Amino acid sequence: MGSEKKDLARKIVEGLGGAENIVTFENCMTRLRIIVKDGGKVDREALTREKEIMGVIGKETELQIILGPGAAESIGKAIKEIGGINYSEVRGEAVMTKRSAAGIFSFFSKVFTPLIPVFAGAGLMFGVMKIMTVIYNVGGVELFNPDTSQFMFVMNVLASTFFTYLNIAVAMSAAKVMGGNPYLGLIAGGIITNLGSLAGMEVGILGLVFTNGRGGTLAALAAGALIAVVEREVKKRAPDALKIHLPALISIIIVGLVTIYVIQPVAGVITDVITSAFLWLLDNAGFMAYAIIAGFFLPLVMMGMHHGLSPIHTTFIETLGSTPLYACCSMAGGGQVGASLALYMKYRGKTSLRGAIMGGLPAGILGIGEPLIYGVTLPLGRAFITACLGAACGGAVLGFFPGQGAVTMNVSGILGALVNVRPGAYLLAYAVSIVAGFIITYAVGVKESALEAFGE
């Protein structure tokens, strides 16, 4: 590991009040999430002065240090290697005991963060298949014939397998986050995915019928978390001679029955209500609903609360085949790209500002917003708001194209067109969000006092 990363890791630990002040610690894709004993020992100003740190947010004792994609993981590893740190990984059961929305969002984040690269990679394969299909339609290349080519059938298997077993992946991740055996999570997710010969039978309650996959990822989250909790409690009470046998046996029996007769039916009703409510909103409020959702997505990312939408996106993907919400949220990145380009053109004399923009712009175009949020628009205040307004304009345009949606999560920016069922509509809306963000930001500008933070 490079000396620069080790040096930054050391400075972060010092800024947090020293190794002894760190209680729990973890990293996600773009940020470090830390709980400290004494918030008064944290030197936020020293942390934010480090050019590699994009921002420090959160409560006095519960902080998030924004480092950007890739950097968060490598710096996190460097911190763990520092001697004298007696921290514990943030555990799901600790998070879930917090009686707040933040605890729930944090749980969602920890469950879905390991799945993000798979969502992105597998989802992009569908985009590659779209390009191949276009080549067949235009050039008649039989290898890319989606109806007869064995190669295309193989590609479909590769692209769709993750989504076929998504509930299992989510349940395994939830069980692991809660400190349980992920393979027990596999069983919980497997029950939801395939009920075997029960499928089609009547439950005997409210006229419900056993249905494979009912409740989707919401049921998988609940079942995976619950089986970990039951396993842990049984382990505490089981005699040593039976600690290998009883935890798994009792967990499977109890959680299996609860999943089949309670979690799946209840989660199924909840997902039906959520899906119907959002579809009603999008159908009846039209472009205004899309504008509002797109306009408020950047603040959710800023606060780390965007993971709370993950179960909703996956519910749409499982029930409709695509999520119109994710495509809408992607407009936030376009608005921010437009705002950053306007700042680059308007304040040409600010070398450090232009450098920050050029550093974050490639990631922004590819749909990763944190570098531009914390490195450019948020420190400038008005630019963050104008970026949101640009996103709202793009969202409004997207609202005029019913039926659009992303077949996966975590593929946005310019690449979002590859995973949208209506790529032309997506590209038009994304272009509008960039142009609107540029025009509004260039016209409004930012305060000179805010620019002083970037020096010359």
PyMOL commands that set and color helices and strands:
alter all, ss='L'
color gray80, all
select helices_A, chain A and resi 3-15+19-21+39-41+44-49+71-80+92-96+101-139+142-144+150-164+166-177+182-193+196-198+216-237+240-242+246-285+287-295+297-302+306-320+324-329+331-346+351-365+370-377+382-398+413-419+423-444+448-454
alter helices_A, ss='H'
color red, helices_A
select strands_A, chain A and resi 22-27+31-36+55-58+62-66+88-89
alter strands_A, ss='S'
color yellow, strands_A
deselect
rebuild
show_as cartoon
